[in-house]
Amino acid sequence: MGVVLPRGYKPSADEPFMNELQREYFKRKLKDWRDELLEDFEETREKLALAEREIMDSIDSANDELERALELRTRDRERKLIGKIDEALERLRDGTYGYCTVTGKPIGLGRLEARPTATLSIEAQEENERRERRGLARDAG
């Protein structure tokens, strides 16, 4: 049987970091986000299939082609995001979720709430950005 989250539960700094409730909360958050992105993919696929069947004049066609290109770029970014979500779900399974991949320290609930796929603490992310500016980047998180 799965973990039952209390209604309206939000992780709190008053509880042990990455306890069972927090892990379940983030697992659901990530899965819901992933499902939403996959639903968007399906809608895009259906729109594109319908658009191909429609006959349009040249002005509408050019405008629609631009809209399709933008939609496809957005979906490509979301496809990459789904990969990051899958990686975060794997980290939840192996017990490393919520901990910085560089320092091993907790990332922090606020950062995870804002960016559930984060792999770096704020400090490690800032150091990574400084390295990027110097051309020495590590894995972005």
N, C-alpha and C positions, 0 to 999 in steps of 0.2 A: 504494500500500500504506500502511496506517495505521501509526501509531506503536505499537511494542511496549513495553508497560510491564513492567519486571521484576516478578516475583512478589513480592507484599507491598509494592510501592512506596508510599511516602508522601513528599510534597514536603518538602524540607528547606531551611533557611535557608543551608546550605552550598553550594547551587547557585544559578545565576543566577535571579532572580525571573522567573516566567512563561516559563520555558524550554519547549521542546517537550514534555518529559515532564510538567511541571506542567500545561500546558494540556490535554494528553490526559487526565491524571488527573481534573481538574475537569470536563472534558467528559463523561467516563464517569460521574462521580459525579452530575452534574446530570441526565443522560439516565436513569440508573437510578432516581433519585428521581422523575423525571417519569413513567416507566413504572409505578412503584409507585403513584403517585397515580391514574393513569388506570385501573389495575387496581381500585383501591378504588372509583372511580366506577362501574365496570361492576358490581361486587358490589352496590353500593347500588341501582343501577337494577334489578337482578334481584330484590333483596329487596323493593323497593317494588312491583314488578309482581306478585310472589307474594302479598304482603300484601293487595293490592287484591282478589285472587281469593278470599281466605279469608273465611269468615263467622265473626265473633267476637261475644261478648256485649258489653254496653256498657262494663263495667269494663275488659276486655281491650282493647277498641277505643280507649278514652281513653288508656290506657297506651301502646298501640302508636302512637297518633297523636303523643304526646309524644316517643317514641323516634324516630319518622320526622322530626319537626321538628328534633330535635337532630342527627340524621344529615345532614339537608339543610343545616343551618347549617355543620356541619363540612365538608361537601363544597363549599359556597360559598367558604369560606376556602381550601380546597385548590385550587379553580378559580383563585382570585386568585394563589395561590402558583405554579401552573403558568405563569401569565403572567409572573411574575418569573423563573421558570426559563428560559422561552423568551427573555426579554430577556438573561439571563446567557449563554445559548448564543450569542445574536447578538453579544454583546460579545466572546466567545471568537473568533468568526469575524472580527470587525473589528479584533481586537488590543487592545481597551480593557479586557478583563476583568482584574480584580485591581487596577485603579487607581481611586483615589477620583475620583468625578465632580466634586467640589468643588475639591480641591487638585491632582489629577493624580498624587499620590504613591501608592506601593504601599499597598494595604490591609493586607497582612500575611497570611502563610499560616495562622496560628492563627485569625484571624477568618474567613478564607475556608473553612477546614476546618469551623468551627462553624456558619457561615452562608454557604453557597456563593453565595447570591444578593445578598450585600452589595454596595452601591455606594459606601459611604462608609467612610473610615478611622475608627478609634475616635475620634480627635480631632474629626473632622468630624461624626460621629454625636453626640458629646457636645455640640458646639456647636448642632447641630440640635435636640437635646432642650432645651437652654437656651432657644433661640428659641421652641420650641413652648410652653414654660411662659409665655413672654411674649406668645404669640399671633402669632409671626412665622415659622412653620415653613417650611422648604424641603422638597424631596423626601426622604422617609424612606428610609434604606438600611440 
